[in-house]
Amino acid sequence: MRLNNMHPPRLLRTASFRLAALYALLFTVSVLILGAVSLWTIRDALDRQMTDRIEAEITTLQATYQSRGLDGLVAAARTRGVGPVALDYAVEKPPGTRLAGVLPNLPARSGWMIVTGGPRREDALVEPAERLRALVVDLPNGIRLAVGDDLSRIDDVQETVLTAFGWVALLVAGLGVGGGVLMSLGFLRRVDAITRTAEAIIAGDLTRRITLRGSGDDLDRLAGTLNHMLDRIAALMESLRQVSNDIAHDLRTPLSRLCQGLNAARAEPASAAEYEQAMDRAIVEAEGILETFGALLRIAQIEAGSRRAGFRTVDLAEVTRTVVDVFEPVAEDQRHRLCAAIAPTPPIHGDRELLVQALVNLIENALRHTPTGCTITVSAASAEGAAELAVSDDGPGVPEGERVHILDRFYRREASRTTPGSGLGLSLVAAVAELHRAELLVEDAGPGLRVRLRFPRDGR
């Protein structure tokens, strides 16, 4: 998808844009609240400063009047009322005669008041002051003194603070919206990449994977999980395809033998005994086919992972001891020597029935493919803190080039073609190992073959 063709409503509907817009709104409201608190604090401080300055000036002029009289007070008021930041003064004598100062006519009462009108200073051409805060006091002999200051200075500071916080709020909102747009564009690009990959897989291309950015963020972790899931699906699909091919090739021979035997029995005149023998051979062939299908279904069930729901704590040493006890007379009947080397093992989390089946398959495989008189050793031990199960023999072993294949379904070595079996025993062991997240190792026992299952260290 091209960014210049992106439909705006879709951009606005993304979770990243909404989250960024929400944070932008929260920050903007926070800035406005901070501005209001700062404005109130600054105005209160300026008000207190103005009040303290006027009261201090009144105290000074009262002292001047007491020491120098009315003339000294008038002279001081005229002198102190000059300057760019000077206060405003007024000195009156009865009956309301103005002696000095530019404050407007004073009301009859004393105390704090707000007065309006009149220029701020006698020596400057300035705009008339709209509002002044003044303190009026009565002096002896009917003299009235007033000192005031222009409230427009506080108003100017207030306007400056409001303007500054207004611009800051606009900047925060703009950055929040812009950041939301950029985040949404990146989010949509990555979502579209995931969508394109999913569409390609739907179309049949199971090799497609989502490209990781390496950032380790939520989308990267999601993409990694999806890729892992796709790998698993691809492996299952490949396994299904392989099973289909294996069934088509490896079950065709016994089915052909079954059909040929039945056709021959029907076509050629025979006695009742011969018919019975033909039926017996057909039943044996059918049972072998059913056994193969049963093994395939069991492997498929294990690979699907549904058996993990029934996992419990399992003592691998106890499982090994039980299976060895059962197979000792079987091995003796086949003139093999079955030995056990069982040590305490850490508990594992697994399916006891499947673990028993895997160990049985390993022992049966060793009994079936080793010459008479060989020794088969079954061991359970703790290796580097992890439980480990192994079955080894001192037979002819398996060439290194074939070890990777003996776990495949229906794989049988040339030397074992005449040996009974379907070639699924070790495949089931591999499926059980994967279900339990165990490492399956096929090694040279020098002489013979060793198959080891090393379970996770945490037992899970």
Secondary structure, 3 states (H helix, E strand, C coil): CCHHHCCHHHHHCCHHHHHHHHHHHHHHHHHHHHHHHHHHHHHHHHHHHHHHHHHHHHHHHHHHHHHHHHHHHHHHHHHHCCCCCCCEEEEEECCCEEEEECCCCCCCCCEEEEECCCCCCCCCCCCCCCCEEEEEEECHHHCEEEEEEECHHHHHHHHHHHHHHHHHHHHHHHHHHHHHHHHHHHHHHHHHHHHHHHHHHHCCCCCCCCCCCCCCCHHHHHHHHHHHHHHHHHHHHHHHHHHHHHHHHHCHHHHHHHHHHHHHHHHCCCCHHHHHHHHHHHHHHHHHHHHHHHHHHHHHHHHHCHHHHHCEEECHHHHHHHHHHHHHHHHHHCCCEEEEEECCCCCEEECHHHHHHHHHHHHHHHHHCCCCCCEEEEEEEEECCEEEEEEEECCCCCCHHHHCCCCCCCCCCHHHCCCCCCCCHHHHHHHHHHHCCCEEEEEECCCCEEEEEECCCCCC
